Amino acid sequence: MVKALKWVAYITIAAALIGGIVAGNIFAPEPEFSFDDKTFAWGFMVTFWVSGAVSSIFILGFASLLQHVEYMSERLYNLEELTRRQKELTERGLTQFSQSS
């Protein structure tokens, strides 16, 4: 799950970069005369890039949060297993001791 979210964040960055350049070309104002070159809409490009960066940061942050939750869950599971084994050994040892007396 964490790897998938990280890939989604990286794809979002790539899509924002490409989409910003495309949007800058498409949404540029039309030239007044036909012999003028079409300008580039820098505002649209920057908007795409900033929104893609912010979205990716939030996705990467959420992936990091999930990674920490998975790590803590694994540690808790290991601790519970260790406690269960120690309890079983203690109970087994006490029953063997009381039977031998």
N, C-alpha and C positions, 0 to 999 in steps of 0.2 A: 504494500500500500504506500509506503513511504517513497520507494523508488518511483512508483507511478506518479505520485504527486510532484516529485522533483522533475520528472520528464515533462509533465504538464507545464511546470514553470518555465523550463528551458524552451519548450515549444512556444509558449506565450511570448517570451522575449524575442524569439526569431520572427514570429508573426507580427509583432509590433514594429520591429525594425523594417521588415519588408512592407507591411501595410502603411507605415508612415511615409515611406518614399513613394509608394503608389498613390496614396491620398494626396501628397504634395503635388504630384503631377496631374492628377485628375481634377482636383478642386481648384486649380490655379485659375485666376481670372483670364478671360479671353482677351487677346490683344485688340487694341483699338483699330489697328490697320492690319491687313492681311499679311504684309511683309514683316511685321514685328514678330519677334520670338515670344512664345508663351512663357510667362514667368513661372516661378515655383512658389507654392503656398507653404512657406516655412512654418506658419502657425499650425496648420493641420499636421505636419510631420512631427513637430515637437509635442503636440497634444497626443498623438498616437504613441510616441516614444515614452512620454512620462506616464501615461495611463498603463502601458504595457509593463513598465518598470515597477510601478506601484503594485499592480496585480501580481506580478511575479514575486515581489518581496513578500506579499501576504501569503501566497501559496507556499513559498519556501519556508516561511515562518511556521505555517500550519504543519508542514511536513516535519519540521524539526520538533515541534511540540508532540506530534504523534510518535516520533522516534523515541523521545524521552519517556513517553507513556508506555511504549512497548518494553523499553529497558527496565522501567520500574516494575512493570507487571511480571517480567521474567525474574527479576530479583526476588519479588514477593513470592512467586511460585516456588523458587528454589529454597527460600527460607521456610515456607510451609512444609515442603517435603522433608527438609532436614529436621524440623521440629517433630513431624509425624514419626520419622524413623527413630529419633531419640526417645520419644514417648513409648513406641513399641518395644524398644530395647529395654527401657526402664521397667515397663510392665512385665515383660518376659523375665527379666532378671529377678524382680520381686516375687513372681509366682514360682520360679525355680527355687528361690531361697526359702520361701515358706513351705514348699513341698519337701525340701530336704531336711527341715527341722523336725 
